[in-house]
């Protein structure tokens, strides 16, 4: 296993270098993701990337996102909370609309189409599909995989080439982050131990994406209390992006569905559609609130909270606002949407009986 881990790491580094040399947005996440994904699914070669490595990288990203919180951003978040919930509801509603169209046109079950279309995270939606008997696990996995790939490739491209104007500085920003000063030495043990404790606590109490949310909340609390925010060196941020990208590539499996050729264009159209819909929401947000377009777009975009946080870091968007929007949608999708889906599906099953 150690040798296979080293080979996977070198493969991920090679993918990152190739994407960096090609000036592709987010090279150190998308490069490893693509390289490992193709190596596993096309070349059919073994890979090994333990979840603990991904978790370590995610803890770093969570602390980075939490370090951006200030009293002013906390005030803005409180003011924008109603729109956060509204944006979440609109994105979910749009996703359910595309799910209904996909179910009719592609000939799949409505439950599978709904679970495959809602931007709640690949892992979470697959787990939820196991609880809903009417859904097809293979269909849900396939649709969520396509949606995820659409988001992680399209959103960074739009962020740098459309929202950020496609300037050389914007393109370069997607490859690196700057660190103007170093974290005071006496604070390093506090942030390291605190982030680890935050991750453990969030995991212990079954928070969604605990290794991201726990360190984020802990670091934000420290910064808001007056402690100096930690500063992360560029190399550490790039390594954390690589750990996430390599893990995503190692877990995404292209399912062998008999009707995948029919389902694929609808899955792609749904993924692209929800991204463009989120872009429109982001533009509306800039009209109603004092927020720039790139921050608004990344906040309303159908994450991955982790992936949108990485993108926000790279293009120097307001991390705290992006994190707040993404976290609010994540909580709604994980704690409220399952009950809505069960109600919709049960109501749909009960209708024929009441009509008899």
TORPAZA-520665 format. One line per field, with one value per residue (C-alpha): residue in three letters; x, y, z. Coordinates in steps of 0.02 Angstrom, whole numbers, padded with zeros to 5 digits. Example, Ala and Ser with C-alpha at 12.3 -4.5 7.8 and 13.67 -1.06 7.14 Angstrom:
# residues 2
resn: (ALA:SER)
x: (00615:00684)
y: (-00225:-00053)
z: (00390:00357)
//
This chain:
# residues 356
resn: (UNK:UNK:UNK:UNK:UNK:UNK:UNK:UNK:UNK:UNK:UNK:UNK:UNK:UNK:UNK:UNK:UNK:UNK:UNK:UNK:UNK:UNK:UNK:UNK:UNK:UNK:UNK:UNK:UNK:UNK:UNK:UNK:UNK:UNK:UNK:UNK:UNK:UNK:UNK:UNK:UNK:UNK:UNK:UNK:UNK:UNK:UNK:UNK:UNK:UNK:UNK:UNK:UNK:UNK:UNK:UNK:UNK:UNK:UNK:UNK:UNK:UNK:UNK:UNK:UNK:UNK:UNK:UNK:UNK:UNK:UNK:UNK:UNK:UNK:UNK:UNK:UNK:UNK:UNK:UNK:UNK:UNK:UNK:UNK:UNK:UNK:UNK:UNK:UNK:UNK:UNK:UNK:UNK:UNK:UNK:UNK:UNK:UNK:UNK:UNK:UNK:UNK:UNK:UNK:UNK:UNK:UNK:UNK:UNK:UNK:UNK:UNK:UNK:UNK:UNK:UNK:UNK:UNK:UNK:UNK:UNK:UNK:UNK:UNK:UNK:UNK:UNK:UNK:UNK:UNK:UNK:UNK:UNK:UNK:UNK:UNK:UNK:UNK:UNK:UNK:UNK:UNK:UNK:UNK:UNK:UNK:UNK:UNK:UNK:UNK:UNK:UNK:UNK:UNK:UNK:UNK:UNK:UNK:UNK:UNK:UNK:UNK:UNK:UNK:UNK:UNK:UNK:UNK:UNK:UNK:UNK:UNK:UNK:UNK:UNK:UNK:UNK:UNK:UNK:UNK:UNK:UNK:UNK:UNK:UNK:UNK:UNK:UNK:UNK:UNK:UNK:UNK:UNK:UNK:UNK:UNK:UNK:UNK:UNK:UNK:UNK:UNK:UNK:UNK:UNK:UNK:UNK:UNK:UNK:UNK:UNK:UNK:UNK:UNK:UNK:UNK:UNK:UNK:UNK:UNK:UNK:UNK:UNK:UNK:UNK:UNK:UNK:UNK:UNK:UNK:UNK:UNK:UNK:UNK:UNK:UNK:UNK:UNK:UNK:UNK:UNK:UNK:UNK:UNK:UNK:UNK:UNK:UNK:UNK:UNK:UNK:UNK:UNK:UNK:UNK:UNK:UNK:UNK:UNK:UNK:UNK:UNK:UNK:UNK:UNK:UNK:UNK:UNK:UNK:UNK:UNK:UNK:UNK:UNK:UNK:UNK:UNK:UNK:UNK:UNK:UNK:UNK:UNK:UNK:UNK:UNK:UNK:UNK:UNK:UNK:UNK:UNK:UNK:UNK:UNK:UNK:UNK:UNK:UNK:UNK:UNK:UNK:UNK:UNK:UNK:UNK:UNK:UNK:UNK:UNK:UNK:UNK:UNK:UNK:UNK:UNK:UNK:UNK:UNK:UNK:UNK:UNK:UNK:UNK:UNK:UNK:UNK:UNK:UNK:UNK:UNK:UNK:UNK:UNK:UNK:UNK:UNK:UNK:UNK:UNK:UNK:UNK:UNK:UNK:UNK:UNK:UNK:UNK:UNK:UNK:UNK:UNK:UNK:UNK:UNK:UNK)
x: (00000:00138:00209:00036:00006:00168:00121:-00050:00031:00152:00007:-00088:00064:00087:-00095:-00075:00084:00001:-00151:-00040:00067:-00093:-00161:-00317:-00414:-00385:-00244:-00198:-00374:-00437:-00271:-00257:-00443:-00432:-00271:-00329:-00505:-00438:-00307:-00440:-00585:-00502:-00334:-00414:-00259:-00263:-00249:-00242:-00284:-00343:-00486:-00378:-00264:-00414:-00478:-00313:-00319:-00500:-00457:-00331:-00460:-00589:-00469:-00427:-00610:-00641:-00495:-00586:-00728:-00737:-00868:-00919:-00942:-01040:-01155:-01173:-01212:-01350:-01423:-01414:-01482:-01657:-01585:-01472:-01625:-01718:-01572:-01563:-01748:-01738:-01589:-01676:-01836:-01743:-01655:-01821:-01890:-01744:-01764:-01945:-01897:-01754:-01866:-01994:-01872:-01742:-01867:-01799:-01889:-01933:-01852:-01687:-01694:-01729:-01587:-01470:-01510:-01510:-01340:-01320:-01153:-01114:-01088:-01239:-01360:-01297:-01323:-01497:-01540:-01507:-01646:-01774:-01827:-01898:-01727:-01595:-01424:-01329:-01432:-01411:-01223:-01206:-01308:-01221:-01051:-01092:-01166:-01012:-00893:-00995:-00985:-00801:-00747:-00873:-00884:-00695:-00691:-00835:-00760:-00596:-00641:-00810:-00834:-00651:-00630:-00504:-00357:-00183:-00188:-00352:-00287:-00131:-00235:-00318:-00151:-00091:-00137:-00030:00024:00081:00138:00168:00060:00138:00230:00140:-00029:00015:-00014:-00180:-00244:-00177:-00250:-00410:-00441:-00413:-00531:-00659:-00652:-00669:-00815:-00907:-00880:-00933:-01099:-01128:-01109:-01115:-00938:-00865:-00682:-00724:-00861:-00778:-00614:-00710:-00821:-00677:-00562:-00702:-00744:-00562:-00544:-00709:-00651:-00500:-00362:-00251:-00308:-00191:-00096:-00072:00081:00047:00123:00009:-00147:-00092:-00058:-00230:-00309:-00212:-00272:-00454:-00436:-00347:-00478:-00621:-00540:-00515:-00696:-00788:-00834:-00913:-01060:-01099:-01282:-01374:-01459:-01313:-01308:-01488:-01461:-01293:-01353:-01493:-01373:-01252:-01391:-01456:-01282:-01247:-01423:-01410:-01239:-01312:-01465:-01349:-01254:-01418:-01454:-01280:-01308:-01473:-01382:-01260:-01409:-01489:-01335:-01162:-01068:-00960:-01016:-00881:-00921:-01107:-01086:-00977:-01097:-01249:-01158:-01205:-01054:-00967:-00935:-00754:-00737:-00818:-00709:-00553:-00611:-00654:-00481:-00397:-00490:-00487:-00675:-00748:-00723:-00836:-00987:-00957:-00940:-01099:-01203:-01133:-01154:-01334:-01379:-01287:-01382:-01550:-01515:-01453:-01581:-01738:-01734:-01741:-01909:-01972:-01920:-02003:-02162:-02163:-02132:-02256:-02387:-02357:-02380:-02538:-02625:-02678:-02755:-02857:-02921:-02993)
y: (00000:00129:00106:00123:00280:00356:00313:00394:00549:00564:00542:00681:00795:00760:00806:00966:01014:00982:01087:01224:01230:01238:01385:01287:01358:01272:01163:01085:01020:00986:00916:00779:00745:00718:00617:00498:00484:00436:00319:00225:00224:00227:00143:00028:00038:00029:00186:00216:00379:00358:00465:00523:00616:00704:00743:00824:00934:00977:01032:01155:01224:01239:01340:01448:01485:01522:01644:01762:01800:01974:02068:02161:02001:01926:02077:02056:01872:01913:02041:01921:01768:01783:01789:01641:01537:01606:01566:01391:01364:01429:01319:01166:01210:01229:01063:00976:01051:00982:00816:00805:00839:00713:00578:00597:00611:00483:00356:00343:00348:00518:00475:00432:00589:00701:00628:00638:00820:00906:00986:00905:00819:00653:00556:00627:00598:00420:00382:00457:00354:00197:00251:00284:00118:00195:00261:00173:00188:00170:00308:00426:00396:00425:00586:00658:00616:00707:00855:00865:00861:00998:01108:01086:01120:01251:01362:01400:01433:01558:01633:01678:01705:01789:01860:01904:01966:01836:01947:01869:01917:01827:01671:01672:01692:01527:01441:01519:01621:01752:01754:01928:01883:01730:01669:01712:01559:01558:01544:01397:01263:01346:01339:01165:01089:01190:01142:00959:00973:01063:00925:00789:00877:00906:00724:00664:00757:00709:00881:00883:00881:00887:00903:01064:01138:01102:01194:01332:01368:01355:01471:01595:01600:01636:01773:01854:01851:01956:01827:01861:01765:01626:01653:01501:01479:01453:01278:01217:01279:01195:01030:01035:01063:00914:00801:00846:00829:00661:00592:00650:00565:00405:00393:00441:00285:00293:00175:00049:00091:00013:00179:00296:00364:00425:00490:00578:00729:00764:00749:00870:00991:00987:01020:01164:01233:01244:01330:01462:01481:01512:01642:01735:01725:01792:01940:01978:01970:02106:02219:02195:02184:02266:02116:02087:01970:01839:01818:01814:01685:01569:01585:01535:01409:01226:01169:01064:01184:01126:01154:01326:01373:01324:01427:01576:01568:01565:01713:01814:01818:01851:01681:01715:01760:01614:01496:01561:01539:01367:01311:01372:01274:01120:01121:01144:01005:00882:00913:00974:00911:00725:00754:00855:00717:00582:00687:00719:00537:00470:00596:00543:00360:00396:00496:00348:00266:00419:00436:00260)
z: (00000:00038:-00138:-00216:-00112:-00177:-00356:-00332:-00257:-00404:-00525:-00436:-00440:-00626:-00657:-00558:-00652:-00820:-00777:-00704:-00862:-00966:-00862:-00818:-00669:-00500:-00568:-00401:-00372:-00548:-00611:-00477:-00492:-00680:-00676:-00540:-00614:-00787:-00715:-00617:-00740:-00911:-00884:-00754:-00644:-00454:-00348:-00160:-00073:00108:00170:00317:00197:00120:00294:00343:00188:00223:00401:00329:00207:00346:00454:00304:00272:00455:00463:00344:00465:00543:00643:00486:00385:00531:00521:00333:00354:00479:00359:00211:00302:00226:00051:00091:00131:-00020:-00136:-00065:-00093:-00272:-00316:-00243:-00335:-00500:-00470:-00439:-00600:-00701:-00610:-00665:-00847:-00840:-00765:-00904:-01049:-00994:-00929:-00751:-00584:-00512:-00345:-00430:-00537:-00386:-00283:-00432:-00469:-00299:-00260:-00090:-00116:-00198:-00037:00054:-00090:-00118:00067:00061:-00093:00009:00128:-00009:-00085:-00245:-00298:-00403:-00322:-00487:-00570:-00421:-00416:-00603:-00605:-00451:-00525:-00687:-00590:-00479:-00629:-00714:-00560:-00518:-00697:-00753:-00598:-00587:-00775:-00762:-00604:-00688:-00870:-00851:-00677:-00645:-00823:-00882:-00841:-00822:-00638:-00614:-00702:-00596:-00440:-00473:-00459:-00298:-00145:-00063:00118:00167:00343:00450:00593:00762:00828:00995:00906:00794:00929:00973:00794:00759:00918:00903:00722:00763:00913:00806:00675:00807:00893:00729:00683:00855:00842:00660:00581:00391:00317:00494:00444:00354:00463:00632:00598:00507:00657:00782:00685:00651:00837:00882:00752:00803:00985:00940:00913:00762:00609:00551:00388:00278:00167:-00017:-00022:00118:00026:-00135:-00046:00036:-00135:-00204:-00063:-00100:-00288:-00280:-00161:-00272:-00421:-00322:-00266:-00426:-00521:-00693:-00670:-00805:-00837:-00983:-01024:-00986:-01165:-01145:-00968:-00997:-01098:-00974:-00827:-00910:-00957:-00778:-00707:-00826:-00802:-00613:-00628:-00746:-00635:-00486:-00588:-00613:-00427:-00392:-00507:-00420:-00253:-00309:-00346:-00175:-00064:-00056:-00125:-00278:-00417:-00396:-00210:-00246:-00384:-00280:-00134:-00236:-00348:-00321:-00220:-00140:00000:-00007:-00194:-00189:-00040:-00138:-00287:-00176:-00097:-00266:-00342:-00179:-00156:00016:00097:00245:00137:00019:00168:00248:00090:00056:00237:00246:00089:00150:00315:00228:00103:00232:00370:00281:00101:00149:00235:00085:-00035:00070:00080:-00108:-00151:-00024:-00082:-00262:-00215:-00117:-00254:-00361:-00209:-00162:-00340:-00343)
//
